[in-house]
Amino acid sequence: MIRKRSLIRRGTAVAAVGTAALVLAACGGSGDSAAGHNGHTATSASASASASQGRHNAADTTFAQGMIPHHRQAVEMAGLAPSRAESAEVKKLAAQIKKAQAPEIKTLSGWLTSWGEEVPAEGAMDHSAHGTGGMMTGEEMDQLEKASGKAFDTAFMEMMIKHHEGAVAMAETEKTDGSFPDAKKMADAIITSQTAEITQMNDLLGKS
């Protein structure tokens, strides 16, 4: 009887040790698995970021550095519309332009920073570029700022059509010569949206 009890106790102890070992093994395995997974994810993300940064070329840099001041001027022009435009359609179009292009400026700036390239300084417009690529000259910007009512609507749309045409040409060059996938995707979106806005503004000018 004593021997039987001893065997029972011994068997219980062995079972307990075995259970504990299994629990510890499970915990250890889970921890190792999580660490391994997290480590792999971090490595993959890092490699992906490096690969992404490494896929840009000179055309991508030119596109980003040129489009930032171009977008900034469009946003500046659109910012004049709420207090100067007469047409509700022009006001709506200006708001649409500002909403689309302001976030793109941040995205373009982020790409240049990640590539180790120079980001055009805020407010430091390249005056040599005015009048080219659809950019407005200082005189044209002054003219737009002084206009109001229907005169503003007409001037705004005529200038913005020219501005958009310049942006579309820049985007087409990026699609042909660039290699950074996200930049080419943005270029495609610019071509689609701004070509549609050019058509809209031409229609509105035809009604006036």
Summary of the structure (lengths in Angstrom):
residues: 208
radius of gyration: 30.8
end to end distance: 111.2
largest distance: 111.5
contacts: 608
relative contact order: 0.12
helix: 85%
strand: 0%
